[in-house]
């Protein structure tokens, strides 16, 4: 927008909302990835320290965190796709002069 109080198109509004959703999802993905990373590092440390005597029952819990991380990655990728599509739409609207 050029400083005037132009009315945003539907596509521009959707793009703004999609970018906000993408940012929010990115934050959740980053937070979850850091949590999984920290838990995996602690598990590896205990596994190394205790050697062959280590009980690996907690591995199931770690696998569930990894599944959640995988789901968030899929959601994030889809939100990226939506933003790119809306960016192309907004660009085409602008080129067409609305």
C-alpha positions in Angstrom: 0.0 0.0 0.0 1.3 3.5 -0.8 0.4 5.4 2.3 -3.1 6.1 1.3 -5.9 4.5 3.2 -6.6 1.9 0.5 -9.1 -0.8 1.2 -7.4 -4.2 1.4 -8.8 -6.8 -1.0 -10.0 -10.2 0.3 -6.9 -11.8 -1.0 -4.7 -9.3 0.9 -6.6 -9.9 4.1 -6.3 -13.7 3.6 -2.6 -13.3 3.0 -2.1 -11.3 6.1 -4.0 -13.9 8.1 -2.1 -16.8 6.5 1.2 -15.1 7.3 0.2 -14.7 10.9 -0.9 -18.4 11.1 2.4 -19.4 9.5 4.4 -17.4 12.1 2.4 -18.9 14.9 2.9 -22.4 13.5 6.6 -21.7 13.1 6.8 -20.8 16.8 5.1 -24.0 17.8 7.3 -26.1 15.5 10.5 -24.5 16.8 9.4 -25.0 20.4 8.5 -28.6 19.9 11.7 -29.3 17.9 13.8 -27.8 20.8 11.9 -29.9 23.3 12.4 -33.1 21.3 16.1 -32.2 20.8 16.6 -31.6 24.5 14.9 -34.9 25.5 16.8 -36.9 22.9 20.1 -35.4 24.2 19.3 -36.3 27.8 18.2 -39.8 26.7 21.5 -40.2 24.7 23.5 -39.1 27.8 21.8 -41.6 30.0 22.2 -44.3 27.4 25.9 -43.6 27.2 26.4 -43.3 30.9 24.5 -46.5 31.8 25.6 -48.6 28.8 24.0 -51.9 28.3 22.1 -51.7 31.6 20.0 -48.8 30.4 16.2 -49.4 30.2 14.9 -48.0 27.0 11.2 -47.8 28.0 11.3 -44.0 27.6 12.0 -44.4 23.9 8.3 -44.9 23.3 7.6 -41.5 24.8 10.3 -40.0 22.6 8.8 -41.6 19.5 5.5 -40.0 20.3 7.1 -36.6 20.5 8.8 -37.3 17.1 5.4 -38.2 15.6 4.0 -34.8 16.9 7.0 -33.1 15.4 6.3 -34.8 12.1 2.7 -33.7 12.1 3.7 -30.1 12.9 6.2 -30.2 10.0 3.4 -31.2 7.7 1.1 -28.4 9.0 3.9 -25.9 8.6 4.6 -26.9 5.0 0.9 -26.6 4.1 0.7 -23.2 5.6 3.8 -22.2 3.6 2.1 -23.4 0.5 -1.0 -21.3 1.3 1.1 -18.2 1.9 2.9 -18.7 -1.5 -0.4 -19.2 -3.3 -1.9 -16.1 -1.8 1.2 -14.1 -2.5 0.9 -15.0 -6.2 -2.8 -14.1 -6.1 -2.2 -10.7 -4.6 0.6 -10.0 -7.0 -1.7 -10.9 -10.0 -4.4 -8.6 -8.6 -1.9 -5.8 -8.3 -0.6 -6.3 -11.8 -4.2 -6.3 -13.1 -4.8 -3.0 -11.4 -7.5 -4.6 -9.2 
